């Protein structure tokens, strides 16, 4: 069967690093630990503009949208959005397919260093977590803008939209969808899937070579490490506080020790003996389909349904979360401070948050990404959209992003070969 998750042409590491890329990577790595003052104020380009003025100025603009390009379904959805935006508002949405938004951050840092404060190369970005924190700290974002969007009134404020991995959003990014770290399995091949990371280890030991996770720092692999650490550590609260290295190296070692002990055991019996890891969620799904793995990993609770709908997985495939719940976050849309098409980006973000666009995005035949809108926002839509199901698993909050880079570096040191 063909995989639902196509391997990326250039996926969320891509455009060649800029000439300053290596130096900027070092800046980003150290920024994850440093306590840099948060960006809280800015001078929006259109502080008093009415929405009609925004629409008028947006007409004819092209919005260059840096977004993960590793899913054919998502790419097709964005093509649909481009068509709708052109027809309804005269705005073109051009997806710049990327594998890691950190590289977009590098590009923006280079433009900041060169004092390129207008006519920037990026108009809109799909971000969350450490990438949002880096952009916010380095004053790379336009805003606050979310309260100006007409469709903001539909947003479900019970979702964690005011903080992104514990970092206040402060109106600098608009919620787009909900992600949850879950697993896919074939109910005919695995009768009793594991309900915790400890049970996952037992399953791996009973079935050598049948369990794996994507290689960090790939997003799903890093998320696997965070979720495992949250279950295994004896000091969960520390993970929700900023980590300052090297000053707090002893704390890092103490909090993460159970994770490395766990992975020492898991990797020995993992797929290919832990000497090789899948490149991403796409490969884990393909390996599940090929019956090489018992579990695939995804950040979309509707992934199995979407795969079945599109004929990419057997209809006996099922998505589930561990008993304690699923690592959960909201993914966002933001605008760089120097965007060329700020008005077009505002119009595009507002459209992508509309009931029409959110319902289509949540349709498992199209993408299956859960909505960030209130259920009543869809009542005026025609069937089948107004009856879409948006069930989520119990949520486990993301740790503070300062822990992630340290965990990824330690994983590489121990298991990167």
N, C-alpha and C positions, 0 to 999 in steps of 0.2 A: 504494500500500500504506500501511497505517497504520504509524506509527513505533512501534518497541519502546519508545523513550524519550519518554514524553509530556512536553510542555512543562509546567513546574511551575505549580500553582495559586498557590503561594507558596513555592518550592524550597530548598540548603545554601549574601541580603538580604531579609526577610519581614515579620513583625509590625512595625508602625510603631515607629520608634525611640522609646525612652522619652524623657521630657522632658530627661534628661541625656545623650541619645544622642550629640550632636555632641561634647560635652566628653569623653565616654567613648571615642569613636572616636579622639580625639587621644591619650588615655592609651594605648590599645592600639597605635597607630602608633609612639609613642615607646618603648613597652615592648618592641617587637620588637628594638630596638637596645640598650636599657639592660641592664646586668648586674645584675639583681635577684636576691637570694638565692633559691635553689631551695627549694620547700616539701619538706621531708623528713620532718617529723613532724606528727602530728595526734592528736586525741583522739577515736577512734571512739565513736559513741553506744552501741554494743553491744560493748565490748571483750572480754567473757568469754562472751557469749551462745553457746549451742550452736546448731547448725543447726536443730534442732527448735524452739527458742525463736524463731528468725528466722521459720520457717514459720508458727508460731502467731501472731506479731505481724503478719505480712504479710497474713493472711487478712482480706479486706474492704477492703484498701487499693487505691487507684487510683494508678497510676504514670504521671505526665505525662512522656512521652519526646520530647525535642526531637531530631528527626532530619530529614535531607534528605527532601523530599517530591516530588522531581522525576521519580520513576520509578513508573509504575503497578504494575509487577511487585513492587517493594520494598514499596510501600504495601499491596498485597494480601497479601504475605508477613507483614507486621506485623499485619494483621487476623487471619490464621490464628494467629499467636503469641498474640494477645490472647485468642482463643477457647480455645486450649489452656491458657493460664495461668488463665483463669477456671474452666475445668472441673477442672483438676488441683490448683490451689492457692488458688482464691478470690481471685486477684489480677487486677485489670483493667489492661491496658496501652493507654494512649491516646496515639497519635502526634500530636505537635504539629508539623505540616509546616513546615519552614523552608528557606530558600534559602542561608543562610550562618550557620554556627554562631557566627561572630564576633558576631552580633547577640544570640545567647543569652549569650555572654560579657559583653556590655554590660548585659544585664538582670541578670545575677548581680553584676556590679560595682556596679550601682545598689543592689541589695539589700544588698551588703556595706557600701556607704557609708551606708546608712540603718540599719545595725546590725540588719538582719533576719536573725538567726542561727538561726531556726527557722521552720517553716511556709513555706518558700520555694515559688516558683511552678514550679520545675523539679525533677523527681525523677531524671531520667536523661538523658544526652546521648550522641550519636554523634559522636566527635571523633578527631582526630589532628593531628600537625604543629603549626603555629603556634597553633592554638586550644588544644591541650593545654598548650603551653608558657605561654601567657598565663594560663590558668586555674590552672596549678600555681604559677606565680610569684606570683599574687595571692591564694593560699590560698583558692581557690574550690572545692576538691575534698575529698570525704570519703574517708578511708582511713588506711592501706593496708587493702584488703579482699580482694584476689584470692586469697590463700592460704586464705581461709575458705570459698571456693566448692567444693562437693563435685565439680563437674565440672572443676576445675582439673587434676586428675590426668590428664585426657585430652589436655591441650594439648601441641602439638608444640613443645618448647622449642628446637628447632633453627632455628625461625623467629625473626626479629628482634623478639621480644615484650618484651624488657627495655629497649629504647630506642625512642623515637618521634621520628624525624627527629633523631637523635643525643642527644635529651634522655632521661635515665633515667626509666622509668615508675614505679619504686619502689612498685608495687602500687596506684597510684591510678587505673589504668584496666585493663580486662580485654580481651584481644584478641577480635575478633569475626569478622574476615575478612581476606583478602589482596587488595590491589589492585596492578595492574600497568598502566603506561601503554603501550597497544598501539594498533594501527591496524586498521581494517576496509577491505577492498577487494573489488571484484567481479572474480573471476578471468577473466571473459569480457571485461572492459573494460581490465584492466591486467595484462599478462602477466608483467612483471618489476617488482614493486613495489620501491621504494627500500629499501636496507639501511642507510642512515645519513642524518643530516641533510644532509650535503653532497650525497648523491644525491637527496634530497628537493628541494633547491634546483634541481638540474639538471632534474628532472622538471617542476617548476613553470615553469621558463624555457622548456621545450619545449612546455608545455601551459598558456599563460596563462589565468588565471581558474579553474583546476581544483584549486587547493590552498588551504587556509586552516586556521585554528585558532581555537578559541573566544577571545573577547575577555577578556583578563585584567582584573580579578582572579578571574574565574570559574575554579573549581578546575582544570578540564582545560586551560584556556588557560595558566594559571600553571605547571602541570606541564609543558606543552609547552616553555615558556621554560627551565625548570630542566633538562629533559632535553637540550635543544639546547646549553645552556651547558656542561653536563658533557662533552659531546663536543667542543665547539669551544675551550674555554679551555685555556690552557697551564699553568694552576695549579689543578688539581682539588682538591688538598689544602686550599687556602684555603677552599673551599666547605664543608668539614666542621668548620670552626672558627667560633666566634661572631664576628659582625661588629659592631663598635662604631662607629656614626656620630654626629657628623661626623668623629670622630678618624681613622677609617680610610677616608675618602673616596677617597684616592689609590689604596689597595688595591682598593676596589670598582671604580673606573674601569678599572684595569689588568686585573683578572680578567674583567670583563664586556665589555670592548671588542670581543672577537670576536663576541659575541652580537649587539650592535647593528649591526656591519658586516654580519653575516649577514641580519638582519631588514630592513636597508635594501634589500638585494637581493630578498629573498623577498616583502616586502609590495608591491613594485612590480608583480609578476606574479601576485599572489594573487587570490583571488576578490574581485570588485568593486574591483580595484586597490588593495587594502589600505585602502580608505576606510571599509569596513564589515567586521565580523567576526561569525561565528555567535555566538549567545547562549550556547551550551553544547553538550555532547555530543549532546543530542537533535536540535539543528538540523543538526549535521554528519552524523548518521546519515540524517536526512530528505533532506539535499542529496545524499548518496551514492545513496540510493534513487531520487531524481529525476534522477540522472546529471549533476548540476551540479558535484559534486566527485568526484575520483578516490579520495580517502581520507577516512574518518571516524576520529575519535579517541575512545577510551574508556579507562576505568581498570579494565575487567573482561576478563581474557583469555578468558572464555567468552562474551563479548557476541554474537559473530556466531552461534554455535551457538544461543544463547538466542533470538535474533531469528528464525532460520530455524525453530526448533521452534514458535514462536508465529505463523509466517506473516507476519512483519513485514519480512523481507528475502528476496531471492531465494536459492535454495539454492546459488548459485554464489558467495555472499559468504564471506569467510574472514578470520579474525583472525590477525595475525602481529606479531612484534616485530622491531626492527632487529637486525642481526647482533651488535652489542655487548651486547644484552640489553634489558631493560625497567626503567625507573624503578619501583621497588617499595616499597610500604609496607604496614604492617598498620593496619587501622582498628579502633578501640577503643570500648568503652562505659565511661562513668564516671558518678559520682553527685556532685552538688553538696554542699558542706558543710552546707547548710541545708535539704536535701530534706525534704519533709513525709513521704514514704513511703520511707524508707531501706530498711526491711525488704522492702517490695514490690519495690524496685529490685534488691536483692540476689537475690531469688528470680527476677525476670525475667532478669537477666543470666546467672544460673546456667542457666536454661532455654535461653536463646539460645545458650549454649555446649555444650549437650547433643548427643550424637551424632545424636539424632532431628532436632533443629532445624538442626544444621549440615549434615546430609545433605540435608534438604529445601532449604535455602538454596543448596546447591551444584548442585542439579538444574537443568539448563539449561531445562527446561520451566517452571520456577518463577522462578528468579533467576539462577543460574549463578555465584554469588559463591564463590570458593575457600575451603575450610575452613582453620581454624587448629588442627585436631585431628590426632593421630597416625592413620595409616591403620588400625591395629588397633582403634581406637575404634569402627569401623563394622561389625566382624565379626559382632556379635550382631544386627544389624538385618536385616530381611527384604529380599529383592530388591524394587526395583532399587537401593535405597540402598547396600547393602554393596558393590556393585560400581561405585560412582561413580568417575569418573576425576578426579583433582585435579592434572593436569599444569600446571606453571608454567614460565615462560621464565626464562633466567638473569637474576639480579637485579642491578640497579644501585641502590645505596643512596641514600636521600634526603639532600640537603644539610642543614646546620644551618638551622633555621627563621628565624634572624635575617637571612638573605639574601633571603628571599622578599619581604617588604614593600618593601625597597629596590629590588628588581628590578621589582616591580609599579609602584612610583611612577615609576621611570625610564622604563618602557614607556609609561605614561600621558603623561608629559612629551613623549616623542618621537613617539608614534603615536596618542595618544588623541583628537586633533583636537578 
